[in-house]
Amino acid sequence: MSLNETPSGERPHIVFFGVRNAGKSSLVNAVTGQALAVVSPVAGTTTDPVRKAMELAPAGPVLVVDTPGIDDTGAVGELRVRQALRALDQADVAVLVVDAGRGMTPFDHQLRQAFQEKGVPYVVAWNKADVAGGPASAPPLEGAGSGPTARAEEGDAQIRVSALTGEGVRQLKELLAATIVVGGAKGAAGPGNPLVADLLTPGDVVVLVIPLDSAAPKGRLILPQQQVMRDVLEAGAFPCAAGVEGLPALLDMLPRPPRLVVTDSQAFGAVAAAVPADVLLTSFSILMARYKGGLPAQLTAVRALEALSDGSIVLIAEGCTHHRQCNDIGTVKLPEWIRQIGGANPQFAFTSGREFPDDLSPYAAVVHCGGCMLNRQEMQSRLRRAAAQGVPATNYGMVIARAHGILPRALAPLGIAAP
């Protein structure tokens, strides 16, 4: 991936919901301009969320997600519904697709309530306007469908569209773009959740320590390294990089000490020893924790690792999937560091990608990666889920810094005291 590409975790997510055969997939295809989702008159054709990256002016890069019908039935149907509801955790904007000829069903009203409870802005798209009648840009007719469930609620953003003829599709895209811009859902970056630029002034030198060991991807940088480098450049500062072994030589070559050193968390120990104590030091993972939100709670959660017992279970969660190597950070190194912190021998469970348990009660703590592959909404949802169930959730970088006894130093660049 190049520095010019926008990763999915940085794109506002527009998620389409509705009952089976409301025309969700057809409307997604019309909005994206591609045959992205399989379309069929057979109910339940969409079995898993389908994702498509696109540009939506003036909002910029977005990710469009099609979901299974919320009214699916049977054992497999229940799994599809669960997948659809999980997609709501990722939604920056939701689109409720309603068959204008049938009107809103009880399932549609349940979705509306879920949007409101989670604070997700939404648009009600009355689809199949070519059949139901009425101009594409008009609000839904009270006569559409029958009974009280046929109406949306006053104050809903609504539009009539036809995925078949294209009526209203342009207006829907404009409405979605405006909703994203007004709501500030332009990826993870924002005044309340900066990455690193707010810590710098133009002309500062920032050293990025990027190990080139067996776990490093060949021929490219990992996403947090790219993001930090780009943010440093946009701050008018000067990034320079070295491997762990080359760090002392680079520091000696610089005419003045760097403003900040950012390291891969796995190298915290060696890098802390090489960087003078008066130079600010932190990690990519800790910066990502601040960037995605929830840093204060994650700091408090580090202390929970000190009270683990031999019978405790710790969930180690990663937002991406990758090939596990013999010295893998998630399954090998982190368990060793956690045992070192608590002096106990807990058990460990592991998840990766978009799999994350609904029920966290079996776990004494959750240790999560920086979440670079997850959008802010999904990362926040995971943290809220843990908090609601009373399970402390913290971050790779903070755990590793605590294990090496340098957590106060790793937090100092952010102006935060260690708990």
TORKOL-4160 file (C-alpha; in steps of 0.2 Angstrom, whole numbers, padded with zeros to 4 digits, m for minus):
419
<pt num="1" X="0000" Y="0000" Z="0000"/>
<pt num="2" X="0007" Y="0017" Z="m0004"/>
<pt num="3" X="0006" Y="0033" Z="0006"/>
<pt num="4" X="m0007" Y="0040" Z="m0006"/>
<pt num="5" X="m0020" Y="0026" Z="m0003"/>
<pt num="6" X="m0033" Y="0028" Z="0011"/>
<pt num="7" X="m0034" Y="0012" Z="0021"/>
<pt num="8" X="m0052" Y="0006" Z="0026"/>
<pt num="9" X="m0049" Y="0010" Z="0044"/>
<pt num="10" X="m0047" Y="0029" Z="0039"/>
<pt num="11" X="m0063" Y="0029" Z="0028"/>
<pt num="12" X="m0080" Y="0034" Z="0035"/>
<pt num="13" X="m0091" Y="0018" Z="0034"/>
<pt num="14" X="m0108" Y="0019" Z="0026"/>
<pt num="15" X="m0118" Y="0004" Z="0030"/>
<pt num="16" X="m0134" Y="m0001" Z="0022"/>
<pt num="17" X="m0147" Y="m0010" Z="0032"/>
<pt num="18" X="m0165" Y="m0017" Z="0030"/>
<pt num="19" X="m0176" Y="m0032" Z="0028"/>
<pt num="20" X="m0173" Y="m0045" Z="0014"/>
<pt num="21" X="m0179" Y="m0040" Z="m0003"/>
<pt num="22" X="m0180" Y="m0022" Z="0001"/>
<pt num="23" X="m0167" Y="m0019" Z="m0012"/>
<pt num="24" X="m0151" Y="m0015" Z="m0002"/>
<pt num="25" X="m0139" Y="m0024" Z="m0013"/>
<pt num="26" X="m0147" Y="m0016" Z="m0029"/>
<pt num="27" X="m0145" Y="0001" Z="m0021"/>
<pt num="28" X="m0128" Y="m0002" Z="m0015"/>
<pt num="29" X="m0123" Y="m0007" Z="m0033"/>
<pt num="30" X="m0132" Y="0009" Z="m0039"/>
<pt num="31" X="m0122" Y="0020" Z="m0027"/>
<pt num="32" X="m0105" Y="0012" Z="m0030"/>
<pt num="33" X="m0108" Y="0011" Z="m0049"/>
<pt num="34" X="m0103" Y="m0007" Z="m0049"/>
<pt num="35" X="m0110" Y="m0024" Z="m0048"/>
<pt num="36" X="m0103" Y="m0026" Z="m0031"/>
<pt num="37" X="m0117" Y="m0036" Z="m0022"/>
<pt num="38" X="m0125" Y="m0051" Z="m0030"/>
<pt num="39" X="m0144" Y="m0046" Z="m0033"/>
<pt num="40" X="m0158" Y="m0059" Z="m0034"/>
<pt num="41" X="m0176" Y="m0060" Z="m0031"/>
<pt num="42" X="m0173" Y="m0074" Z="m0019"/>
<pt num="43" X="m0174" Y="m0068" Z="m0001"/>
<pt num="44" X="m0157" Y="m0069" Z="0009"/>
<pt num="45" X="m0145" Y="m0068" Z="m0006"/>
<pt num="46" X="m0133" Y="m0057" Z="0004"/>
<pt num="47" X="m0126" Y="m0069" Z="0017"/>
<pt num="48" X="m0111" Y="m0059" Z="0024"/>
<pt num="49" X="m0107" Y="m0040" Z="0024"/>
<pt num="50" X="m0099" Y="m0035" Z="0007"/>
<pt num="51" X="m0088" Y="m0020" Z="0007"/>
<pt num="52" X="m0082" Y="m0008" Z="m0007"/>
<pt num="53" X="m0071" Y="0007" Z="m0006"/>
<pt num="54" X="m0075" Y="0022" Z="m0016"/>
<pt num="55" X="m0074" Y="0041" Z="m0017"/>
<pt num="56" X="m0089" Y="0051" Z="m0012"/>
<pt num="57" X="m0087" Y="0070" Z="m0016"/>
<pt num="58" X="m0086" Y="0081" Z="m0006"/>
<pt num="59" X="m0083" Y="0069" Z="0009"/>
<pt num="60" X="m0068" Y="0060" Z="0000"/>
<pt num="61" X="m0064" Y="0041" Z="0002"/>
<pt num="62" X="m0078" Y="0031" Z="0010"/>
<pt num="63" X="m0081" Y="0012" Z="0013"/>
<pt num="64" X="m0099" Y="0006" Z="0008"/>
<pt num="65" X="m0105" Y="m0009" Z="0017"/>
<pt num="66" X="m0120" Y="m0020" Z="0011"/>
<pt num="67" X="m0127" Y="m0032" Z="0025"/>
<pt num="68" X="m0139" Y="m0047" Z="0026"/>
<pt num="69" X="m0157" Y="m0045" Z="0029"/>
<pt num="70" X="m0161" Y="m0041" Z="0047"/>
<pt num="71" X="m0177" Y="m0052" Z="0046"/>
<pt num="72" X="m0168" Y="m0068" Z="0040"/>
<pt num="73" X="m0174" Y="m0084" Z="0049"/>
<pt num="74" X="m0168" Y="m0101" Z="0054"/>
<pt num="75" X="m0151" Y="m0106" Z="0062"/>
<pt num="76" X="m0141" Y="m0099" Z="0048"/>
<pt num="77" X="m0152" Y="m0084" Z="0046"/>
<pt num="78" X="m0148" Y="m0079" Z="0064"/>
<pt num="79" X="m0130" Y="m0080" Z="0060"/>
<pt num="80" X="m0133" Y="m0068" Z="0046"/>
<pt num="81" X="m0143" Y="m0056" Z="0057"/>
<pt num="82" X="m0129" Y="m0056" Z="0069"/>
<pt num="83" X="m0116" Y="m0051" Z="0056"/>
<pt num="84" X="m0128" Y="m0037" Z="0050"/>
<pt num="85" X="m0129" Y="m0030" Z="0068"/>
<pt num="86" X="m0111" Y="m0031" Z="0070"/>
<pt num="87" X="m0109" Y="m0020" Z="0055"/>
<pt num="88" X="m0118" Y="m0007" Z="0065"/>
<pt num="89" X="m0103" Y="m0006" Z="0076"/>
<pt num="90" X="m0093" Y="0000" Z="0061"/>
<pt num="91" X="m0106" Y="0013" Z="0055"/>
<pt num="92" X="m0102" Y="0031" Z="0054"/>
<pt num="93" X="m0118" Y="0033" Z="0044"/>
<pt num="94" X="m0132" Y="0020" Z="0042"/>
<pt num="95" X="m0144" Y="0019" Z="0027"/>
<pt num="96" X="m0161" Y="0011" Z="0031"/>
<pt num="97" X="m0167" Y="0004" Z="0015"/>
<pt num="98" X="m0186" Y="0002" Z="0015"/>
<pt num="99" X="m0197" Y="m0005" Z="0001"/>
<pt num="100" X="m0208" Y="0010" Z="m0003"/>
<pt num="101" X="m0222" Y="m0002" Z="m0008"/>
<pt num="102" X="m0223" Y="m0011" Z="0008"/>
<pt num="103" X="m0218" Y="0002" Z="0020"/>
<pt num="104" X="m0208" Y="0001" Z="0036"/>
<pt num="105" X="m0209" Y="m0016" Z="0045"/>
<pt num="106" X="m0206" Y="m0019" Z="0064"/>
<pt num="107" X="m0188" Y="m0024" Z="0059"/>
<pt num="108" X="m0185" Y="m0007" Z="0051"/>
<pt num="109" X="m0192" Y="0001" Z="0067"/>
<pt num="110" X="m0180" Y="m0009" Z="0078"/>
<pt num="111" X="m0165" Y="m0004" Z="0067"/>
<pt num="112" X="m0170" Y="0014" Z="0068"/>
<pt num="113" X="m0170" Y="0012" Z="0087"/>
<pt num="114" X="m0153" Y="0004" Z="0087"/>
<pt num="115" X="m0146" Y="0018" Z="0076"/>
<pt num="116" X="m0153" Y="0031" Z="0089"/>
<pt num="117" X="m0147" Y="0021" Z="0104"/>
<pt num="118" X="m0129" Y="0020" Z="0097"/>
<pt num="119" X="m0129" Y="0038" Z="0091"/>
<pt num="120" X="m0127" Y="0034" Z="0073"/>
<pt num="121" X="m0133" Y="0046" Z="0060"/>
<pt num="122" X="m0145" Y="0038" Z="0047"/>
<pt num="123" X="m0155" Y="0041" Z="0031"/>
<pt num="124" X="m0171" Y="0032" Z="0027"/>
<pt num="125" X="m0170" Y="0027" Z="0009"/>
<pt num="126" X="m0187" Y="0023" Z="0002"/>
<pt num="127" X="m0183" Y="0011" Z="m0012"/>
<pt num="128" X="m0193" Y="0005" Z="m0028"/>
<pt num="129" X="m0200" Y="0022" Z="m0030"/>
<pt num="130" X="m0203" Y="0017" Z="m0048"/>
<pt num="131" X="m0216" Y="0005" Z="m0042"/>
<pt num="132" X="m0223" Y="0014" Z="m0028"/>
<pt num="133" X="m0224" Y="0031" Z="m0037"/>
<pt num="134" X="m0220" Y="0048" Z="m0032"/>
<pt num="135" X="m0205" Y="0059" Z="m0036"/>
<pt num="136" X="m0188" Y="0052" Z="m0031"/>
<pt num="137" X="m0183" Y="0067" Z="m0020"/>
<pt num="138" X="m0200" Y="0068" Z="m0011"/>
<pt num="139" X="m0203" Y="0062" Z="0007"/>
<pt num="140" X="m0212" Y="0046" Z="0009"/>
<pt num="141" X="m0231" Y="0046" Z="0006"/>
<pt num="142" X="m0241" Y="0042" Z="0021"/>
<pt num="143" X="m0251" Y="0030" Z="0010"/>
<pt num="144" X="m0236" Y="0019" Z="0006"/>
<pt num="145" X="m0239" Y="0002" Z="0013"/>
<pt num="146" X="m0252" Y="0000" Z="0026"/>
<pt num="147" X="m0254" Y="0003" Z="0045"/>
<pt num="148" X="m0244" Y="0013" Z="0057"/>
<pt num="149" X="m0228" Y="0004" Z="0053"/>
<pt num="150" X="m0228" Y="0011" Z="0035"/>
<pt num="151" X="m0222" Y="0028" Z="0041"/>
<pt num="152" X="m0205" Y="0034" Z="0046"/>
<pt num="153" X="m0203" Y="0046" Z="0061"/>
<pt num="154" X="m0204" Y="0065" Z="0060"/>
<pt num="155" X="m0186" Y="0072" Z="0059"/>
<pt num="156" X="m0179" Y="0057" Z="0050"/>
<pt num="157" X="m0168" Y="0061" Z="0035"/>
<pt num="158" X="m0178" Y="0053" Z="0021"/>
<pt num="159" X="m0177" Y="0051" Z="0002"/>
<pt num="160" X="m0186" Y="0041" Z="m0011"/>
<pt num="161" X="m0175" Y="0031" Z="m0023"/>
<pt num="162" X="m0176" Y="0018" Z="m0037"/>
<pt num="163" X="m0161" Y="0007" Z="m0038"/>
<pt num="164" X="m0168" Y="0001" Z="m0055"/>
<pt num="165" X="m0170" Y="0017" Z="m0064"/>
<pt num="166" X="m0157" Y="0027" Z="m0054"/>
<pt num="167" X="m0170" Y="0040" Z="m0048"/>
<pt num="168" X="m0164" Y="0049" Z="m0032"/>
<pt num="169" X="m0147" Y="0040" Z="m0032"/>
<pt num="170" X="m0137" Y="0055" Z="m0035"/>
<pt num="171" X="m0147" Y="0065" Z="m0022"/>
<pt num="172" X="m0144" Y="0050" Z="m0009"/>
<pt num="173" X="m0125" Y="0051" Z="m0012"/>
<pt num="174" X="m0126" Y="0070" Z="m0009"/>
<pt num="175" X="m0136" Y="0067" Z="0007"/>
<pt num="176" X="m0124" Y="0054" Z="0013"/>
<pt num="177" X="m0109" Y="0065" Z="0009"/>
<pt num="178" X="m0116" Y="0080" Z="0018"/>
<pt num="179" X="m0120" Y="0069" Z="0033"/>
<pt num="180" X="m0102" Y="0063" Z="0034"/>
<pt num="181" X="m0095" Y="0081" Z="0032"/>
<pt num="182" X="m0107" Y="0089" Z="0045"/>
<pt num="183" X="m0105" Y="0075" Z="0057"/>
<pt num="184" X="m0086" Y="0076" Z="0056"/>
<pt num="185" X="m0084" Y="0057" Z="0052"/>
<pt num="186" X="m0069" Y="0060" Z="0041"/>
<pt num="187" X="m0059" Y="0044" Z="0046"/>
<pt num="188" X="m0051" Y="0044" Z="0063"/>
<pt num="189" X="m0042" Y="0060" Z="0063"/>
<pt num="190" X="m0049" Y="0075" Z="0071"/>
<pt num="191" X="m0046" Y="0088" Z="0085"/>
<pt num="192" X="m0052" Y="0076" Z="0099"/>
<pt num="193" X="m0041" Y="0062" Z="0093"/>
<pt num="194" X="m0025" Y="0067" Z="0085"/>
<pt num="195" X="m0011" Y="0056" Z="0080"/>
<pt num="196" X="0006" Y="0065" Z="0082"/>
<pt num="197" X="0005" Y="0081" Z="0073"/>
<pt num="198" X="m0001" Y="0091" Z="0088"/>
<pt num="199" X="0014" Y="0086" Z="0098"/>
<pt num="200" X="0026" Y="0094" Z="0085"/>
<pt num="201" X="0031" Y="0111" Z="0078"/>
<pt num="202" X="0037" Y="0114" Z="0061"/>
<pt num="203" X="0056" Y="0110" Z="0059"/>
<pt num="204" X="0056" Y="0097" Z="0073"/>
<pt num="205" X="0065" Y="0081" Z="0069"/>
<pt num="206" X="0056" Y="0064" Z="0073"/>
<pt num="207" X="0065" Y="0048" Z="0073"/>
<pt num="208" X="0055" Y="0032" Z="0068"/>
<pt num="209" X="0062" Y="0016" Z="0074"/>
<pt num="210" X="0056" Y="0002" Z="0062"/>
<pt num="211" X="0063" Y="m0015" Z="0065"/>
<pt num="212" X="0067" Y="m0025" Z="0050"/>
<pt num="213" X="0066" Y="m0042" Z="0058"/>
<pt num="214" X="0057" Y="m0058" Z="0052"/>
<pt num="215" X="0040" Y="m0051" Z="0057"/>
<pt num="216" X="0042" Y="m0036" Z="0047"/>
<pt num="217" X="0032" Y="m0036" Z="0030"/>
<pt num="218" X="0044" Y="m0037" Z="0015"/>
<pt num="219" X="0045" Y="m0022" Z="0004"/>
<pt num="220" X="0033" Y="m0011" Z="0014"/>
<pt num="221" X="0030" Y="m0002" Z="0030"/>
<pt num="222" X="0016" Y="m0007" Z="0042"/>
<pt num="223" X="0001" Y="0005" Z="0042"/>
<pt num="224" X="0004" Y="0014" Z="0059"/>
<pt num="225" X="0022" Y="0018" Z="0053"/>
<pt num="226" X="0015" Y="0025" Z="0037"/>
<pt num="227" X="0002" Y="0035" Z="0046"/>
<pt num="228" X="0014" Y="0043" Z="0058"/>
<pt num="229" X="0027" Y="0047" Z="0045"/>
<pt num="230" X="0013" Y="0056" Z="0034"/>
<pt num="231" X="0007" Y="0065" Z="0050"/>
<pt num="232" X="0025" Y="0071" Z="0054"/>
<pt num="233" X="0027" Y="0078" Z="0036"/>
<pt num="234" X="0010" Y="0087" Z="0037"/>
<pt num="235" X="0015" Y="0095" Z="0053"/>
<pt num="236" X="0030" Y="0103" Z="0044"/>
<pt num="237" X="0042" Y="0092" Z="0054"/>
<pt num="238" X="0056" Y="0080" Z="0047"/>
<pt num="239" X="0054" Y="0061" Z="0049"/>
<pt num="240" X="0069" Y="0050" Z="0048"/>
<pt num="241" X="0070" Y="0032" Z="0051"/>
<pt num="242" X="0082" Y="0018" Z="0057"/>
<pt num="243" X="0081" Y="0000" Z="0062"/>
<pt num="244" X="0085" Y="m0004" Z="0080"/>
<pt num="245" X="0103" Y="m0008" Z="0076"/>
<pt num="246" X="0106" Y="0008" Z="0067"/>
<pt num="247" X="0098" Y="0019" Z="0079"/>
<pt num="248" X="0113" Y="0024" Z="0089"/>
<pt num="249" X="0122" Y="0029" Z="0073"/>
<pt num="250" X="0108" Y="0040" Z="0067"/>
<pt num="251" X="0106" Y="0049" Z="0084"/>
<pt num="252" X="0125" Y="0053" Z="0083"/>
<pt num="253" X="0123" Y="0060" Z="0066"/>
<pt num="254" X="0109" Y="0072" Z="0070"/>
<pt num="255" X="0116" Y="0090" Z="0073"/>
<pt num="256" X="0103" Y="0091" Z="0088"/>
<pt num="257" X="0093" Y="0079" Z="0098"/>
<pt num="258" X="0076" Y="0074" Z="0090"/>
<pt num="259" X="0060" Y="0081" Z="0097"/>
<pt num="260" X="0053" Y="0064" Z="0098"/>
<pt num="261" X="0057" Y="0045" Z="0095"/>
<pt num="262" X="0043" Y="0034" Z="0090"/>
<pt num="263" X="0047" Y="0015" Z="0091"/>
<pt num="264" X="0039" Y="m0001" Z="0087"/>
<pt num="265" X="0033" Y="m0007" Z="0104"/>
<pt num="266" X="0042" Y="m0024" Z="0103"/>
<pt num="267" X="0059" Y="m0014" Z="0103"/>
<pt num="268" X="0054" Y="m0003" Z="0118"/>
<pt num="269" X="0068" Y="m0011" Z="0129"/>
<pt num="270" X="0082" Y="m0009" Z="0117"/>
<pt num="271" X="0077" Y="0008" Z="0110"/>
<pt num="272" X="0074" Y="0015" Z="0128"/>
<pt num="273" X="0092" Y="0011" Z="0132"/>
<pt num="274" X="0099" Y="0019" Z="0116"/>
<pt num="275" X="0089" Y="0035" Z="0117"/>
<pt num="276" X="0095" Y="0049" Z="0130"/>
<pt num="277" X="0083" Y="0051" Z="0145"/>
<pt num="278" X="0080" Y="0069" Z="0140"/>
<pt num="279" X="0073" Y="0064" Z="0123"/>
<pt num="280" X="0054" Y="0061" Z="0122"/>
<pt num="281" X="0050" Y="0042" Z="0118"/>
<pt num="282" X="0034" Y="0033" Z="0114"/>
<pt num="283" X="0027" Y="0019" Z="0102"/>
<pt num="284" X="0017" Y="0018" Z="0087"/>
<pt num="285" X="0004" Y="0007" Z="0097"/>
<pt num="286" X="0002" Y="0020" Z="0111"/>
<pt num="287" X="m0001" Y="0034" Z="0098"/>
<pt num="288" X="m0014" Y="0023" Z="0089"/>
<pt num="289" X="m0023" Y="0021" Z="0106"/>
<pt num="290" X="m0024" Y="0039" Z="0108"/>
<pt num="291" X="m0029" Y="0041" Z="0089"/>
<pt num="292" X="m0043" Y="0028" Z="0090"/>
<pt num="293" X="m0049" Y="0035" Z="0107"/>
<pt num="294" X="m0051" Y="0028" Z="0124"/>
<pt num="295" X="m0034" Y="0031" Z="0130"/>
<pt num="296" X="m0038" Y="0035" Z="0148"/>
<pt num="297" X="m0048" Y="0019" Z="0151"/>
<pt num="298" X="m0034" Y="0009" Z="0143"/>
<pt num="299" X="m0021" Y="0017" Z="0155"/>
<pt num="300" X="m0031" Y="0012" Z="0170"/>
<pt num="301" X="m0034" Y="m0005" Z="0163"/>
<pt num="302" X="m0015" Y="m0009" Z="0163"/>
<pt num="303" X="m0015" Y="m0010" Z="0182"/>
<pt num="304" X="m0027" Y="m0024" Z="0181"/>
<pt num="305" X="m0013" Y="m0035" Z="0174"/>
<pt num="306" X="m0004" Y="m0034" Z="0190"/>
<pt num="307" X="m0019" Y="m0043" Z="0199"/>
<pt num="308" X="m0020" Y="m0058" Z="0188"/>
<pt num="309" X="m0020" Y="m0075" Z="0195"/>
<pt num="310" X="m0016" Y="m0092" Z="0188"/>
<pt num="311" X="m0034" Y="m0095" Z="0184"/>
<pt num="312" X="m0037" Y="m0079" Z="0175"/>
<pt num="313" X="m0040" Y="m0078" Z="0156"/>
<pt num="314" X="m0033" Y="m0064" Z="0146"/>
<pt num="315" X="m0040" Y="m0060" Z="0129"/>
<pt num="316" X="m0027" Y="m0054" Z="0116"/>
<pt num="317" X="m0036" Y="m0046" Z="0101"/>
<pt num="318" X="m0029" Y="m0040" Z="0085"/>
<pt num="319" X="m0039" Y="m0030" Z="0072"/>
<pt num="320" X="m0030" Y="m0039" Z="0057"/>
<pt num="321" X="m0026" Y="m0057" Z="0052"/>
<pt num="322" X="m0009" Y="m0062" Z="0047"/>
<pt num="323" X="0002" Y="m0078" Z="0047"/>
<pt num="324" X="0008" Y="m0082" Z="0064"/>
<pt num="325" X="0027" Y="m0085" Z="0066"/>
<pt num="326" X="0036" Y="m0094" Z="0079"/>
<pt num="327" X="0040" Y="m0078" Z="0089"/>
<pt num="328" X="0023" Y="m0069" Z="0086"/>
<pt num="329" X="0020" Y="m0054" Z="0096"/>
<pt num="330" X="0002" Y="m0058" Z="0100"/>
<pt num="331" X="0003" Y="m0077" Z="0104"/>
<pt num="332" X="0021" Y="m0078" Z="0111"/>
<pt num="333" X="0029" Y="m0062" Z="0116"/>
<pt num="334" X="0014" Y="m0053" Z="0124"/>
<pt num="335" X="0009" Y="m0068" Z="0135"/>
<pt num="336" X="0027" Y="m0068" Z="0142"/>
<pt num="337" X="0027" Y="m0049" Z="0146"/>
<pt num="338" X="0010" Y="m0051" Z="0154"/>
<pt num="339" X="0016" Y="m0065" Z="0165"/>
<pt num="340" X="0031" Y="m0054" Z="0169"/>
<pt num="341" X="0019" Y="m0040" Z="0175"/>
<pt num="342" X="0008" Y="m0050" Z="0186"/>
<pt num="343" X="0019" Y="m0063" Z="0192"/>
<pt num="344" X="0006" Y="m0076" Z="0188"/>
<pt num="345" X="0003" Y="m0089" Z="0175"/>
<pt num="346" X="m0014" Y="m0084" Z="0167"/>
<pt num="347" X="m0022" Y="m0093" Z="0152"/>
<pt num="348" X="m0024" Y="m0084" Z="0135"/>
<pt num="349" X="m0037" Y="m0083" Z="0122"/>
<pt num="350" X="m0035" Y="m0075" Z="0105"/>
<pt num="351" X="m0045" Y="m0066" Z="0092"/>
<pt num="352" X="m0041" Y="m0058" Z="0075"/>
<pt num="353" X="m0049" Y="m0048" Z="0062"/>
<pt num="354" X="m0067" Y="m0043" Z="0064"/>
<pt num="355" X="m0070" Y="m0057" Z="0076"/>
<pt num="356" X="m0072" Y="m0050" Z="0094"/>
<pt num="357" X="m0083" Y="m0059" Z="0107"/>
<pt num="358" X="m0100" Y="m0051" Z="0112"/>
<pt num="359" X="m0098" Y="m0059" Z="0129"/>
<pt num="360" X="m0082" Y="m0054" Z="0137"/>
<pt num="361" X="m0087" Y="m0060" Z="0155"/>
<pt num="362" X="m0075" Y="m0075" Z="0154"/>
<pt num="363" X="m0060" Y="m0063" Z="0153"/>
<pt num="364" X="m0050" Y="m0055" Z="0167"/>
<pt num="365" X="m0044" Y="m0042" Z="0154"/>
<pt num="366" X="m0042" Y="m0038" Z="0136"/>
<pt num="367" X="m0026" Y="m0033" Z="0128"/>
<pt num="368" X="m0030" Y="m0025" Z="0110"/>
<pt num="369" X="m0018" Y="m0020" Z="0096"/>
<pt num="370" X="m0018" Y="m0002" Z="0091"/>
<pt num="371" X="m0033" Y="m0006" Z="0079"/>
<pt num="372" X="m0025" Y="0002" Z="0063"/>
<pt num="373" X="m0036" Y="m0009" Z="0052"/>
<pt num="374" X="m0052" Y="m0005" Z="0062"/>
<pt num="375" X="m0061" Y="0012" Z="0060"/>
<pt num="376" X="m0063" Y="0022" Z="0075"/>
<pt num="377" X="m0082" Y="0017" Z="0077"/>
<pt num="378" X="m0078" Y="m0001" Z="0078"/>
<pt num="379" X="m0063" Y="0001" Z="0090"/>
<pt num="380" X="m0074" Y="0012" Z="0101"/>
<pt num="381" X="m0087" Y="m0001" Z="0101"/>
<pt num="382" X="m0076" Y="m0014" Z="0107"/>
<pt num="383" X="m0069" Y="m0003" Z="0121"/>
<pt num="384" X="m0087" Y="0001" Z="0126"/>
<pt num="385" X="m0092" Y="m0017" Z="0126"/>
<pt num="386" X="m0078" Y="m0021" Z="0138"/>
<pt num="387" X="m0082" Y="m0006" Z="0149"/>
<pt num="388" X="m0101" Y="m0011" Z="0150"/>
<pt num="389" X="m0096" Y="m0028" Z="0156"/>
<pt num="390" X="m0083" Y="m0022" Z="0168"/>
<pt num="391" X="m0068" Y="m0030" Z="0159"/>
<pt num="392" X="m0053" Y="m0019" Z="0159"/>
<pt num="393" X="m0046" Y="m0017" Z="0141"/>
<pt num="394" X="m0029" Y="m0010" Z="0137"/>
<pt num="395" X="m0017" Y="m0008" Z="0122"/>
<pt num="396" X="m0001" Y="m0018" Z="0116"/>
<pt num="397" X="0010" Y="m0003" Z="0118"/>
<pt num="398" X="0005" Y="0001" Z="0136"/>
<pt num="399" X="0007" Y="m0017" Z="0141"/>
<pt num="400" X="0025" Y="m0018" Z="0133"/>
<pt num="401" X="0030" Y="m0002" Z="0141"/>
<pt num="402" X="0024" Y="m0007" Z="0158"/>
<pt num="403" X="0033" Y="m0024" Z="0156"/>
<pt num="404" X="0049" Y="m0014" Z="0153"/>
<pt num="405" X="0046" Y="m0002" Z="0167"/>
<pt num="406" X="0046" Y="0013" Z="0155"/>
<pt num="407" X="0027" Y="0017" Z="0155"/>
<pt num="408" X="0029" Y="0034" Z="0162"/>
<pt num="409" X="0042" Y="0039" Z="0150"/>
<pt num="410" X="0031" Y="0032" Z="0135"/>
<pt num="411" X="0017" Y="0043" Z="0141"/>
<pt num="412" X="0027" Y="0059" Z="0144"/>
<pt num="413" X="0026" Y="0065" Z="0126"/>
<pt num="414" X="0007" Y="0064" Z="0127"/>
<pt num="415" X="0007" Y="0075" Z="0143"/>
<pt num="416" X="m0001" Y="0060" Z="0153"/>
<pt num="417" X="0005" Y="0053" Z="0169"/>
<pt num="418" X="0005" Y="0034" Z="0171"/>
<pt num="419" X="m0008" Y="0027" Z="0183"/>
